[in-house]
């Protein structure tokens, strides 16, 4: 029984490692269809307000009101500041 439990845990750990290695990282090449894309709503205060309403409903619980992340949630401010807009569309 202990051996089976160990094998299951080892298998789950292996899957976790594989999944973690498949995320997009800053060095990844941006696919051609995303290169050069820009935010069509930049400077639109109405769009920013609508976006904040969506963020509060769908994202704030994990990423926090300031978007710096809570627990295991990604710091969205750091992510946005460390990438070009076209990377963020990808």
N, C-alpha and C positions, 0 to 999 in steps of 0.2 A: 504494500500500500504506500509506504514512504517513497519507494522508488518511482511509482507511478506519479505521485504528487510532485516529486522532483522533476520528472520529465515534462510534466505539464507546465510547471513554473519556468523551466528552462526554455521551452518552446515559446511561451508568452513573452519572455524576455527577448528572445531572438526576433520575434515579430516586431516588438517595440523598437529595437535597434534598426531594423530594416525600414520601418515607417519613418523614423527620425532622420534617416539619411536621405529620404526622398523629398524633403522640403526645398523650396526655392531659397537660395542664399544670395547675398549681394554679388557674388562672382558669377552667378548664372547668366547665360546669354539670354537677352530678352527676345522672344519670338518676333519675327518681322511685322506681324499685324499689330503689335503694340508699340513698336519703336516710334518715337516722336509724338505720341498722343499727349494731349494737354487737357487739363480740366476745363470743360466747357462752361462751368459755373463759377470760375474764379472771379472774385469781386462782386458776386451777386448776393446781396444781403438776404434776400428772400430765400434763396436756395440754402444758404448757411443755416437759417432758422429752421427750415424744413429738415435739413440733415441732422440738426441737433435733436429735433423731436424723434426722429428715427433712431438716433444713437441712444437716447434716453430709454426708449422702449426695447431695443434689441441688444444693446452692447454694454450699457453702463453697469449692469449687474456684475459682469466679470472684469471689465477694463477700468471701472471706476469713473467718477464724474470728470476727473482730470485726464483720463485716457492713458495714465501711466501704468495701468495693469494692477491686478490684485492676485496674489497667489501665483498660479501658473499662467495667468493670462498675459499675452504679449503687451509690451509697452508700445502703444500705437504712436505716441509722440516721437519716440526714438526711431521707430520704423519709418515714419513719414519723413523725418528729417535726414535719414541716412540713404534715401533713394530718390531717383528722379521720378517725375510724374508718370512717365511711361511704364516704369517698373511697377508702380502701385496699381496701374490698370491691369497688369498681368496677374 
